[in-house]
Amino acid sequence: MIIGIWLFSAVGLYFMAFCAILRIIPGPSLNDRLIAINVAVTLAAAGSLALTVAIGDLIIAVLAMLCACIVFATTIRISQIRHEATT
């Protein structure tokens, strides 16, 4: 019973991450797209944590956090380059 709740939570968080990814396509500006990708990665990482509890395999959480760190560092760098180009 508890496992089903965690699995349902993971699926819901992954669905919300997918909706945030759909926001990237029509984003009017670069800043809007960067925020959307950060929200999507955060929701996907939370879904991975819920999936880790449901399945019981810690490697899922480790891989999700590694990917999240890479994406966050990339978005920070993109925003810095964009800011330097406008000033």
N, C-alpha and C positions, 0 to 999 in steps of 0.2 A: 504494500500500500504506500509506504513512504517513498519507495523507489519510483513509483508511477508519478508522484507529485513532483519529484525533482526532474524527471524526464519531461513532463509536461511544461515545467518552468523553462527548461533548456530550449524546448521547441518554440515556446512563446518568445523568448529572448532572441533566438535566431531569426524568427519571423520579423521582429521589430528591427533587427540589424539589416535584414534584407530591404525593409521599407526605407531605412535611412540610406542605403546604397542607391535606391531608386531616386532619392533626392539629389544625388550627385549629378545626374544626367542633366536636369533642367536648371541647375544652379545658376543664378544670374551673375555671380561674381566668384572669384577665386577664394575669397574668404568664406563664402557660403559653402563652397565645395569642401574646403578644408575642415570646417566644423562638422559637416555631414559625415565625412570619412572618420573623424575622431569619434563621433557618436556611434557610428556603425561598429567600429573596432571595440569600443567600450562595451556595447551591448553583446557583441560576439564573445568577448572575453568573459563577461558575466554568464553567458550561456554555456561557455566551456567549463566554468567552475561548477555550474549546476549539473552538467553532464558528467563531470568528474565524480561528484557525489553519487549520481545515479548509477554509474558503471563501476566506480571504485578503482579507476586506473589513474594514477597521478600524472602520468606522462602527458595526458590531454591538457591539463592545466599548465604544465611547464611549456609545452609548445605554443599554447595560446598566449601566454604572457610574453614569450620570446617574440612572437609575431607582432603583438601589440606594441612592444618597445620599439621594434624596427619601424613600424608605421608611424608611431608618435614622433620618433626622431626625424623621420623623413618629412612629416608635415611641418615640424618646427623649422627645419632647414629650408623648405620651400617658402615658408612665410618670411624668413629672414632674407632670402635672396630677393623676394618680391619687394620687401620693404626697402632694401638697399637700392634697388633699381628705381624706385619712385622718389627717393630723396637725393 
